[in-house]
């Protein structure tokens, strides 16, 4: 009876309120692109990144063009360690600035554009096949490091077979006359420098430019926060205003808390607006650090989920294109929770820049799966850059897993996780990774799948995306067409090409080419 009255109240509220939300209201606006910030502004004088276009110093800012999806975040402890180790291994004792930003971009796995001193510094890339990182230096980095480089330089005149008769150097592949490790190198030709890639005793020169060494200030993140304080205040003011504007649209209001950085900020903002109730849905696949962090916040822990391990034996692993786990472990428990509390406003931390699936999230949207819930997204236009600055400005405790190499935090075996992140999981929590790895190996053996099903992370897709299909072709993996009823993305074939039904791709031995007469 209570919920029937509440449903009547919702209908009356909809007819009277100026904020019209109907069951047909889309959860995501697919008709227009959100106003993405495609440029990161930087003050050259202070050498700090800016939330807005202007710096309090009055100096003129410069723009750094970002790559899709335009997400940019600070390099944290593990990121700084990785970049530092790779750069020093290649080029010697090169000093890094305290303030480094990472712009996520497309690739086979983790591919971050590294931004330092307001310029492109290079690319941090994880190879899911070789299971290792590499760093590709950008030519824009050279003025800041050239005086400190002690190795990793290829002199075109001394180290290659290049002659003037060959014309311009840029874009050419030249044979090396001395051993040089594969990977990114600095190229020198007379009074110019550039970057190149060495592979199989050949070097491909990208470009050559005059380089003048420069010295710039080396501020820290406290300096960045001070510079952007007014912008952070405006972000906070607008977010709190949004929450207050809608918190009375339903009988109760709460915060959906995931234990991640975005919902941590939203919880802080909601409490400033006067909302104290918050809930966390324990999927049973959380990091121990996440559970400990959630309990430290005083948020209610909801444990109404199903047994993932029982279902995965029957359904196979969840994939990026078939995330049945979300319904089982999140949506169903949420429905039970909402059935107990009735119609509510839920403040959440979803952002445009997280993924293309969230790129059209509205400020207010009715949950299409659970109509009892009206979702409010007060930080939808924030980048991770603003999220971290706000956390540090307000001294808000945050999940410690971010400093250990994870970009996003959720279930430890989530198919949406990068393979680079799962390598960190193997290091940090071998007991968790071991159970999942054993399951994948057991399934691979049962279905006749190759070791790459687990070691390359091919289990993460029901239908392999183009980037992974390309890798499979390069490594001798033949792509098949068709749908897999068994959800197994790969199958093996012996030398006799043994067949296995319900699969996407087959590992085969390369065919020998017949010699022509």
Secondary structure, DSSP 8 states (H G I E B T S, - for coil): -HHHHHHHHHHHHHHH-SS---TTS-SB--SS------EEEEETTTTEEESSS--TT---EEEEE--TT--EEE--HHHHHHHHHHHHHHHSS----S-EEEEE--SSS-EEEEEETTEEEEEEEEETTTTEEEEEE-GGGHHHHTTT--S-EEEHHHHB---GGG---TT-EEEBSS---SEEEEEEETTEEEEEEEETTEEEEEEEE-----------HHHHHHHTHHHHHHHHHHHHHHHHHHTTSSSEEEEE--SSHHHHHHHHHHHHHT---EEEE--S---HHHHHHHHHHT-EEE-----HHHHHHHH---BTTB-HHHIIIIIHHHHHHHHHH-SEEEE----GGG-GGGTTB-SEEE-SS-TTEEEE-TTTT--HHHHHHHHHHHT----GGGGGT-SS-S-TT-TTS-HHHHHHHHHH-HHHHHHHHHHHHHHHHHHT--THHHHT-GGG-SS--HHHHHHHHHTTEEE--S--TT-EEEEE--TT----SSEEEEE----------
